[in-house]
Amino acid sequence: MEMLHIRDWTDAIHARQRGRELAAKLGFGLVDQTIVAYTISELALKLIQFPEKGHMVIRKLQRSKEESDTGIEVRMYEHYRGKSRLNSFWAEQLVDDLELILDPSRGNVVLFRKWRLGPLRVGSPIYAAGEE
């Protein structure tokens, strides 16, 4: 887990690079690495427009101990206490899970996850209708 404070555009670039590095380390393809980096970058750049700024936490995910599927979770904390000023719904088509958690007392959180799916595992053969 890595926490990154987002105060200016250099912090946004650093967060983008760290997200891409983690995605590459976890075995994501080039397209998915780019999607992770782009989403982190866009959220961070939107965050630095506001005086309250914020921070991000980037971490590796694993569905369960038995599963080899891994993923990346990014939590962006907006330090503004009120209705969120961030529009993150554009990211819904890029990532696997997207949540906006509104908490007027502690600030708002944008959470996204991107999963790297392992090879398809089929326990028994799959037959088409009538092929048994």
C-alpha positions in Angstrom: 0.0 0.0 0.0 1.3 3.4 -0.9 -0.1 6.8 0.1 0.5 9.8 -2.1 -0.3 13.4 -1.2 -1.7 15.3 -4.2 -0.8 19.0 -4.0 0.3 19.9 -7.5 0.7 18.5 -11.0 4.1 16.9 -10.2 2.3 14.8 -7.5 -0.3 13.8 -10.1 2.5 12.7 -12.5 4.2 10.7 -9.7 0.9 9.0 -8.7 0.3 8.1 -12.4 3.8 6.6 -12.6 3.4 4.6 -9.4 0.0 3.2 -10.6 1.5 2.1 -14.0 4.5 0.5 -12.2 2.2 -1.5 -9.9 0.0 -2.6 -12.8 3.0 -3.7 -14.8 4.4 -5.6 -11.7 1.0 -7.4 -11.3 1.0 -8.5 -14.9 -1.5 -6.2 -16.4 -1.3 -5.8 -20.2 -0.2 -2.5 -21.7 -3.8 -1.4 -22.4 -4.9 -2.0 -18.8 -1.7 -0.3 -17.5 -2.6 2.7 -19.5 -6.2 2.7 -18.3 -5.0 2.6 -14.6 -2.5 5.3 -15.2 -5.0 7.5 -17.1 -7.7 7.2 -14.5 -5.3 8.0 -11.6 -3.9 11.0 -13.5 -7.3 12.4 -14.4 -8.6 12.1 -10.8 -5.4 13.6 -9.4 -5.5 16.6 -11.9 -9.1 17.3 -11.0 -8.2 17.2 -7.3 -5.5 19.8 -7.5 -7.9 22.3 -8.9 -9.4 22.7 -5.4 -7.7 24.5 -2.5 -8.4 21.6 -0.1 -6.4 19.1 -2.2 -6.3 15.5 -1.0 -4.4 12.2 -1.2 -4.5 8.8 -2.9 -3.9 5.3 -1.6 -2.8 2.7 -4.2 -2.7 -0.9 -3.3 -2.7 -4.5 -4.7 -5.8 -6.6 -4.3 -6.4 -10.3 -4.3 -9.9 -11.8 -4.4 -9.0 -14.7 -2.1 -6.0 -16.6 -1.0 -6.8 -19.5 -3.3 -7.4 -17.2 -6.4 -4.5 -15.9 -8.4 -6.6 -13.0 -9.8 -5.1 -9.8 -8.7 -6.1 -6.2 -9.1 -5.4 -2.6 -8.1 -7.5 -0.5 -5.8 -7.1 3.3 -5.8 -8.8 5.4 -3.2 -8.7 9.1 -3.7 -9.6 11.2 -0.7 -10.9 14.7 -1.4 -10.4 16.8 1.7 -13.4 19.0 1.0 -16.1 18.7 3.5 -19.4 19.0 1.7 -21.0 17.8 -1.5 -18.3 16.3 -3.7 -17.2 18.6 -6.5 -15.6 15.7 -8.5 -17.3 14.2 -11.4 -15.9 10.7 -11.7 -18.7 9.0 -13.6 -16.6 9.1 -16.8 -14.4 6.5 -15.3 -17.2 3.9 -15.0 -16.5 2.6 -18.5 -12.7 2.3 -17.8 -12.6 0.5 -14.5 -14.3 -2.6 -13.1 -15.7 -1.1 -9.9 -16.3 2.6 -9.1 -17.7 4.1 -5.9 -18.2 7.6 -4.7 -18.5 7.8 -0.9 -19.9 11.1 0.3 -18.9 11.9 3.9 -19.4 15.5 4.8 -17.6 15.1 8.2 -14.4 13.6 6.9 -14.3 14.4 3.2 -15.3 12.4 0.1 -13.7 9.3 -1.4 -13.6 8.1 -5.0 -12.7 4.4 -5.1 -11.9 2.4 -8.2 -10.7 -1.2 -8.8 -9.3 -2.8 -11.9 -8.9 -6.6 -11.9 -6.4 -8.7 -13.9 -8.2 -11.9 -14.7 -6.3 -15.1 -14.7 -6.6 -17.8 -17.4 -10.1 -19.3 -17.8 -10.4 -22.4 -15.6 -13.1 -24.9 -16.5 -13.5 -27.9 -14.1 -15.6 -30.0 -16.5 -16.2 -29.9 -20.2 -18.9 -27.6 -21.5 -21.3 -29.1 -24.0 -23.7 -27.4 -26.3 -27.3 -28.5 -26.2 -27.6 -32.1 -27.5 -23.8 -32.9 -27.5 -23.7 -34.9 -24.4 
